[in-house]
């Protein structure tokens, strides 16, 4: 029986708010058909523990809903869920809407763009923004650039830059005299490889899946973990952001762990930054965007 795969609590402007029809999506990307199955409720679904199934679902969504003609993710790199990534873009639009009058000239920077290049692609496709992406990993930079080459209409809307100094986040990426309406980031949220694997196995156990499926979501070290984890990375970002306060309207970053907010807010208050926390809910998954700016 065909059915709409339901999604909940997405942004009101998110086109995936009411879910999606897998068979309909497969008309745009026939390879998805192989992974569609009927669950115990007689509804069509896919095996979300299977990275190939998730990849082809994402590819079908990009083709059908965002007119992305082709998209690739190298083996063992993150393959992000499109509806949730689109949510961040929509909330960013809400944030900057009051500060920008010329919508066609909005510029955004994605820190840690990754091989999938998903945020710049969605920003350009949904709102026609000029998007930049940076990454410390050369292979990710190359793969992101390859995804833009697969879609020539994005060539003048997306630019990817390599951060050659891992000790910096904005320096050498934001060039003199450049201005960005916003920066965004989905930071590495684990403090070590072991923590990432432990977290994934816990998730799989909750889903009653085999422990043999290890880190099936892919992800290289710089995508999933870094020294100090999410909290330390964002603290570094906040500290460095003050040096670029005149070149960025809003700095933003996803915060997956709510308990990290206390120290981050304290740091922002100390730096006399204006900030807000924007909740994001996708089904049972709860996250939030931390946004800050410097008025003085």
C-alpha positions, 0 to 999 in steps of 0.5 A: 500500500502506498503511503505518505511517510510522515514527518513532524514538527518541521518549520512551517515553510519546509516543503517536507512538513506533510511528509513525502510519498516514496513511490512518487519520489522514486519517479524522479530517481528510480534507484530508490525503488530497490529500497522501498519495503512494506512495514508491519503497519502495511506502510511503505518505508525504507531501512534507515539503518542502511546507508545506501537506502538513505543516500538514494532517498536523499538523492530522490528528494533533491531531484524531485523537490529541489531540482538538483540533477545529480548529487554524490557522497563519497563512501564513509562520509556523512549522508545527511537527512534533507528535511532536517537540513532544510529546516536550518535554512528556513530558520536562518531565513526567519532570523535574517529577514528583519535585517535584510531588504535585498533578498537576492544579495544575501550571502551565507557561509557554512563552516564545515561544509562536508563532502555532501555540500548540502547546506550551500545547495539548499540555501541556493536552491530554496532562497537563491542565496549566494553561499560559501562553504569551508572545510579543513579536509581537502577530500571534503572540499574536492567532493563538495566542489564536484557536487557543484560541478554536477549542477552547473546552475549552482556554479555562480551561487556556491563557492567552496574554500579550503581552511588550511589551518585547522586552528582557525575557523573564520580566519583565512576564509572570511576575506578582507572587505567581505560581508556575510549576512550569516554564518552557519555550522553543524559542528562535530558533536563527539569528543572522540571516535570511541564516543561516536561509535558508542553513541551510534551503537546505543542508537542502534540498540534502541532501534533493535538493530544489529550491532554489526551495523557500525557507524552506518551513517558514515562520517570522517573524523572531522565530521563526527568528532573533535578534541573537546567535542561540540562545546569546545568547538563552539567556544572556539568559534565564539571567541574567534567570531568577535574578530569578524563582528563587522563582517558578519550579521549573525553567527549561528551554530547548531547545538545538539546537547542542551547542557552545553548552552549554559557555558556558551551563553555565559561566554556570549554574555561576557563578550557583550554579544546579543544572542538567542536560542532557536529550538528545532524539533524533528519528530523525537529529535530535539536540537537548537540553533545558537545565534549571536551578533555584536552590536557594539 
